[in-house]
Amino acid sequence: MVNAPDGATHAHAAVGEHVVQGKVMVITGAFGALGRAVVAAARAAGWRVAALDHSTHEGGAEMVGPEGLALGGIDLADAVAAAAAMQEIAARLGRIDALVNIAGGFRWEPLAEGAPETWASMFRVNLMTAVCASKAALPHLEACGAGAIVNVGAGAAFKAGAGMGAYAASKSGVHRLTESLAEEYKGKVTVNAVLPSTIDTPANRRDMPDADFSKWVTPDELAAVILFLTSEHARAVTGALIPVNGRV
């Protein structure tokens, strides 16, 4: 599903005192709860948005607006598919200024009762999507002169609880990717990660009905931190792993 930009539309809006003018943000996992919040926040701040997701969604074109691009059915853990998607975005929207790697998944599974394949699956959806998307976007981010990558890690990766081994290990990989890539592109592209605790999504509420939802971080709160890290105000911040813990 593709929504082509309607001519050369340039948006103007403020992020703090900084004005975003015609810049393009690529958001992976854009059709999920957090992805939608980041898309909305980015558009409100004046970004043109390219929304990528493994799933398809009939409302994708409406979500990004006439100045954006929505691509569903993209396997970002496949390096060839990720590269093709970034090339299409650059060709259609003219540039890539920021990449937000949200694509991922979660599996709770104790090792004794689980399958070894779960570990491979978690590394594929959480780490390799960020690896392949970043590798494909980096030439475009470097060319823009002030590119930014924001990865979504996890607070749970600091100390894994029971049944969290595969998920926490894959998110720990995202943290190490963030640190390493920040060093590789220091002075060229900023690379940071947000590390949320439990995010207040409909799926998490269904899975944990007895939890205190008021303590969880909301998608909008997390989106605000992500938007800051893509702004000019955060140009001096790179290689940071930033906890976003709500009210825990």
C-alpha positions in Angstrom: 0.0 0.0 0.0 1.5 3.3 -1.1 0.5 6.9 -0.7 2.4 9.0 -3.1 3.2 12.6 -2.2 1.1 15.2 -3.9 3.8 17.3 -5.5 6.6 18.9 -3.5 4.8 19.7 -0.3 6.9 21.3 2.4 5.6 21.4 6.0 6.5 24.1 8.5 6.2 23.6 12.2 8.1 24.2 15.3 9.9 21.7 17.6 10.7 23.9 20.6 12.3 26.8 18.7 13.6 24.7 15.8 11.6 24.7 12.6 11.3 21.5 10.6 11.0 22.3 6.9 10.4 19.5 4.4 12.4 16.9 6.4 11.5 13.2 6.1 11.3 10.8 9.0 11.1 7.0 8.3 9.2 5.1 11.0 9.3 1.3 11.1 6.6 -0.6 12.9 4.5 2.4 12.1 1.1 0.7 12.1 1.3 -0.4 15.8 0.3 1.6 18.8 3.6 3.3 19.4 4.2 3.7 15.7 0.9 5.5 15.3 1.8 7.9 18.2 5.2 8.7 16.7 3.7 9.2 13.2 1.1 11.7 14.7 3.7 13.5 16.7 6.1 13.8 13.8 3.4 15.2 11.5 2.3 17.6 14.1 6.0 18.8 14.3 6.1 19.3 10.6 7.9 16.2 9.4 6.9 14.4 6.2 6.6 10.8 7.3 7.4 7.5 5.6 5.6 4.7 7.5 6.9 1.2 7.1 5.4 -2.0 8.5 5.5 -5.8 8.0 1.7 -5.8 8.1 -0.7 -4.0 5.8 -3.2 -1.4 6.9 -5.9 0.2 4.8 -5.6 3.5 6.8 -1.9 3.9 6.2 -2.3 6.6 3.5 -4.7 8.6 5.7 -2.3 8.3 8.6 0.7 9.8 6.8 -1.3 12.4 4.8 -0.8 13.5 1.2 2.8 14.6 1.8 3.9 11.2 3.1 4.4 7.6 2.1 3.0 4.4 3.6 4.5 1.0 2.7 3.1 -2.2 4.1 4.2 -5.8 3.7 7.9 -4.9 4.2 10.2 -7.5 5.8 12.7 -5.2 7.3 14.8 -8.1 8.6 15.6 -8.8 5.0 18.5 -6.6 3.9 17.4 -6.5 0.3 13.8 -5.6 1.2 15.0 -2.9 3.6 17.3 -1.4 1.0 14.6 -1.3 -1.6 12.2 0.4 0.8 14.7 3.1 1.7 15.6 3.7 -2.0 11.9 4.1 -2.8 11.4 6.5 0.1 14.4 8.6 -1.0 13.2 8.6 -4.6 9.6 9.5 -3.8 10.2 12.0 -1.0 13.6 13.3 -2.0 15.6 12.6 1.2 15.7 10.8 4.5 16.6 12.8 7.6 15.6 10.5 10.5 15.0 6.9 11.1 12.9 5.6 14.1 13.2 1.8 14.5 10.1 0.7 16.3 9.5 -2.6 14.4 9.7 -5.6 16.8 7.8 -8.1 18.9 7.5 -9.7 22.3 7.4 -13.3 23.5 7.3 -14.5 27.1 8.6 -18.0 27.2 10.6 -19.9 29.9 13.5 -21.8 28.4 12.5 -25.3 29.7 9.0 -25.1 28.1 10.0 -23.1 25.1 11.6 -23.6 21.7 15.1 -22.6 20.7 13.5 -21.1 17.6 12.0 -18.4 19.8 15.4 -16.9 20.4 16.1 -16.7 16.6 12.7 -15.2 16.1 13.2 -12.5 18.8 16.6 -11.6 17.4 15.1 -11.4 13.9 12.2 -9.1 14.7 13.8 -6.9 17.3 17.5 -6.7 16.3 17.8 -7.5 12.6 15.0 -5.2 11.6 17.0 -2.3 13.2 20.2 -3.6 11.7 18.9 -3.8 8.2 16.8 -0.6 8.3 19.8 1.4 9.7 22.3 0.0 7.2 19.9 0.9 4.3 19.1 4.4 5.6 22.6 5.4 6.7 23.9 6.7 3.3 20.8 8.9 3.0 21.1 10.1 6.6 24.7 10.9 6.2 24.0 12.8 2.9 21.4 15.1 4.6 24.1 16.4 6.9 22.3 16.1 10.2 20.7 12.6 10.3 19.4 10.9 13.3 18.5 7.3 14.3 16.4 6.5 17.3 16.0 2.8 18.3 13.5 1.4 20.7 15.3 -0.8 23.2 13.8 -2.0 26.5 14.3 -1.4 30.2 13.8 -5.2 30.7 17.1 -5.7 28.8 19.1 -4.5 31.9 17.9 -7.4 34.0 15.8 -10.1 32.5 13.0 -11.6 34.5 11.7 -15.2 34.2 10.6 -16.0 30.7 12.1 -12.8 29.4 15.5 -14.3 28.2 15.0 -14.2 24.4 13.2 -10.8 24.4 15.8 -9.2 26.7 18.7 -10.6 24.8 17.4 -9.3 21.5 16.8 -5.9 23.0 20.2 -5.9 24.6 21.5 -6.4 21.1 19.6 -3.2 20.1 21.4 -1.3 22.9 24.8 -2.5 21.7 24.0 -1.7 18.1 23.0 1.8 19.2 26.3 2.4 21.1 28.5 0.9 18.3 26.8 2.8 15.5 27.0 6.1 17.4 30.8 5.6 17.5 31.0 4.7 13.9 29.0 7.8 12.7 30.1 10.3 15.4 29.9 13.8 14.0 27.8 12.6 11.0 24.6 10.8 12.3 23.3 10.8 15.9 22.2 7.3 17.1 20.3 6.9 20.4 17.8 4.6 22.0 14.8 4.9 24.2 14.3 2.2 26.8 10.7 2.1 27.9 9.2 0.2 30.7 5.7 -1.3 30.0 4.0 0.8 27.3 0.3 1.5 27.9 -1.2 -0.2 24.8 -4.4 -2.2 24.3 -2.4 -5.4 23.9 -0.6 -4.9 27.2 -3.8 -4.1 29.0 -5.3 -7.3 27.7 -2.3 -9.4 28.7 -1.9 -7.8 32.2 -5.5 -6.9 33.2 -4.6 -6.6 36.9 -1.8 -4.1 36.5 -1.9 -0.5 37.5 -2.1 1.1 34.0 -1.6 4.6 35.4 2.1 3.8 36.1 2.9 2.8 32.5 4.5 5.1 30.0 2.0 6.2 27.3 2.8 6.0 23.6 2.4 9.8 23.4 5.0 10.3 26.2 7.5 8.0 24.5 6.9 9.6 21.2 7.7 13.0 22.7 11.2 11.7 23.8 11.8 10.2 20.4 10.9 13.4 18.6 13.3 15.3 20.8 16.1 12.9 19.9 15.5 13.6 16.2 15.5 17.4 16.7 18.3 19.9 16.4 18.1 20.4 20.1 19.6 16.9 20.5 22.5 17.2 18.1 25.0 16.9 21.0 23.4 13.6 22.2 24.6 10.4 20.6 25.1 6.8 21.9 22.6 7.4 24.8 20.4 4.7 26.2 17.5 6.7 27.7 15.1 5.1 30.2 11.5 6.1 29.8 9.9 4.5 32.8 6.5 6.3 33.2 5.5 6.5 36.8 7.0 3.2 38.1 
